[in-house]
Amino acid sequence: DWGEYQKIWDYTSTYTDHVSNGITYGATPNANIGPGFQKYCSARGFDIGYSYSSARPAYVRFKNQIAEQKHSIFTGVIVRALSDGSSELSGHAMAVYGWADIKMGDFPMSNLYVFNGWEDMVFLNYSYTGFQSATSTFFDK
């Protein structure tokens, strides 16, 4: 129901960032994810609590959330190169579904299994050192 989608935008103070090829892309202030979903769920008779981490939390925090079957959101910000040679910060929030520790030779990678909204579920390298910032919202259910 697209009406519910708009209600989530309203509760999280998501705004239109840009429109491209008929698709509206939104931007949500990271700190609004938790309270917005809390209000959305409460309006439907489902109470949830949340905590927000404005600094990149330890990977084990996600592993614990997943083990306890609790929802979490990871938001990563990277530097994106533009066609004119300049760059800009670009961020994306993703629902976390699982995790996997992968080792390639001597290089270990800690991965979150996320729904990024563009494809099906994908692995995100949480060990990636190029994040300019990373925030997270952890729900108690």
matplotlib code that plots the C-alpha trace (Angstrom):
import matplotlib.pyplot as plt

x = [0.0, 1.7, -0.3, 1.6, 4.9, 4.0, 3.0, 6.5, 8.0, 5.9, 6.8, 10.5, 10.5, 11.8, 11.8, 12.2, 15.9, 15.4, 13.3, 14.9, 13.2, 9.9, 11.3, 11.2, 14.3, 14.0, 16.4, 15.8, 17.8, 19.5, 18.4, 14.7, 14.7, 14.1, 11.5, 9.7, 9.3, 8.3, 5.5, 4.5, 4.2, 2.6, -0.2, -0.9, -1.0, 2.6, 5.0, 8.7, 11.7, 14.9, 18.4, 20.4, 24.2, 25.6, 29.0, 29.8, 28.9, 30.8, 30.0, 29.1, 26.1, 24.5, 25.3, 23.6, 20.5, 20.2, 20.7, 17.9, 15.7, 15.5, 15.5, 18.3, 19.2, 22.7, 23.4, 26.7, 28.1, 30.8, 32.4, 30.9, 32.7, 30.7, 31.0, 32.4, 35.4, 34.1, 32.8, 30.0, 29.0, 26.3, 24.6, 22.1, 20.1, 19.6, 17.7, 20.0, 18.9, 22.0, 25.8, 28.7, 32.4, 34.3, 38.0, 39.8, 43.3, 44.6, 42.0, 39.0, 35.8, 32.9, 29.7, 26.2, 23.4, 21.2, 18.3, 19.6, 16.4, 17.9, 18.5, 17.6, 19.6, 23.3, 26.4, 27.9, 31.5, 31.3, 35.1, 35.2, 37.4, 36.0, 32.9, 33.0, 30.4, 28.2, 25.2, 22.7, 19.3, 18.6, 15.0, 14.0, 11.8]
y = [0.0, 3.2, 5.2, 3.4, 4.3, 8.0, 7.7, 6.3, 9.3, 11.6, 10.0, 10.0, 13.5, 12.1, 14.7, 14.6, 14.7, 14.5, 12.9, 11.0, 9.0, 9.3, 7.9, 10.1, 9.7, 10.6, 11.6, 11.0, 12.6, 9.5, 10.5, 10.4, 6.8, 5.4, 7.9, 7.9, 4.1, 4.1, 6.6, 4.7, 1.4, 3.0, 4.4, 0.8, -0.5, -2.0, -0.5, -0.6, 1.0, 2.0, 3.3, 5.4, 5.3, 8.4, 6.7, 3.5, 0.7, -2.5, -5.2, -7.5, -5.2, -6.2, -9.9, -9.7, -8.0, -10.6, -13.5, -11.9, -11.5, -7.7, -5.2, -2.8, -0.2, 0.6, 3.9, 4.4, 7.6, 7.4, 9.9, 9.6, 10.9, 13.0, 13.2, 16.7, 15.5, 16.8, 14.6, 14.7, 12.7, 10.2, 8.0, 5.2, 3.5, -0.3, -2.8, -5.5, -9.1, -11.2, -11.3, -13.3, -13.4, -14.1, -14.7, -14.4, -15.5, -13.6, -10.9, -11.2, -9.3, -8.7, -8.5, -7.4, -9.0, -6.0, -5.0, -2.0, -1.1, -1.4, -5.1, -8.2, -8.9, -8.1, -8.4, -5.1, -5.2, -3.7, -3.8, -1.2, 1.7, 4.2, 5.1, 8.8, 8.1, 5.3, 5.4, 2.8, 2.4, -0.6, -1.6, -3.7, -5.9]
z = [0.0, -1.2, 1.3, 4.1, 2.4, 2.4, 6.1, 6.9, 4.9, 7.0, 10.4, 9.6, 8.1, 4.8, 2.0, -1.8, -2.6, -6.4, -9.1, -11.9, -14.7, -12.8, -9.6, -6.5, -4.3, -0.7, 2.1, 5.7, 8.6, 10.2, 13.7, 12.6, 11.6, 15.1, 16.4, 13.0, 13.0, 16.6, 15.9, 12.8, 14.7, 17.7, 15.4, 14.5, 18.0, 18.1, 20.6, 19.8, 21.4, 19.7, 20.3, 17.9, 17.5, 15.8, 15.7, 13.9, 16.4, 16.9, 14.4, 17.3, 18.1, 14.7, 15.3, 18.7, 17.2, 14.5, 17.0, 19.1, 16.0, 16.4, 13.6, 12.9, 10.2, 9.0, 7.3, 5.6, 3.9, 1.2, -1.1, -4.6, -7.7, -10.1, -13.8, -13.7, -11.7, -8.4, -5.5, -2.9, 0.1, -0.5, 2.1, 2.2, 5.0, 4.8, 6.8, 8.3, 7.9, 8.7, 8.8, 7.6, 8.4, 5.2, 4.8, 1.4, 1.9, 4.9, 4.6, 6.9, 6.1, 8.4, 6.3, 7.0, 4.9, 4.0, 1.9, 0.0, -1.8, -5.3, -5.6, -3.6, -0.4, -0.7, 1.5, 2.7, 3.8, 7.3, 7.4, 4.6, 5.7, 3.2, 5.1, 5.9, 8.6, 9.7, 12.0, 13.2, 14.6, 16.8, 17.6, 20.6, 18.6]

ax = plt.figure().add_subplot(projection="3d")
ax.plot(x, y, z, "-o")
ax.set_aspect("equal")
plt.show()
